[in-house]
């Protein structure tokens, strides 16, 4: 239902074929999710760490920079990976909001599976495209792996 409203809104303002406004949808949609995920994660950080830093003479900025930031790196890593993978693998919004000259990789890959369109249909091209789509995801996952396991489990429940 929301996609129909967004489509009509974008068409009314004449911004239907703009990847920048599609990015705005992804950003606006991820803010509530990320906010509650970070909030749940940060609620598990003991208040005693802040109090101990204050007793030791740390300013609030030093407490944030030296104590809290190293503790929230796992959730930031998880959010970075999920923020990258969401738009990268999305198909429906990109296929409906962008014209053929502005298609993304996932829309192009889907069009290679259409046997009635002989210009694009090639099973080998589909396999090569699937590999190309997977490479950036694997690179991001590889570099963020140490943050992902801890970031997924932390902040999920209060115990």
Secondary structure, DSSP 4 states (H G I P E B T S, - for coil): -HHHHHHHHHHHHT-TT-HHHHHHHHHHHHHHHHHHHHHHHHTTS-HHHHHHHHHTT--HHHHIIIIIHHHHHHHHHHHHHHHHHHHHH--HHHHHHS-GGG--HHHHHHHTT-TT-TTT--HHHHHHHHHHHHHHHHHHHHHHHHHHHHHHHTTS---
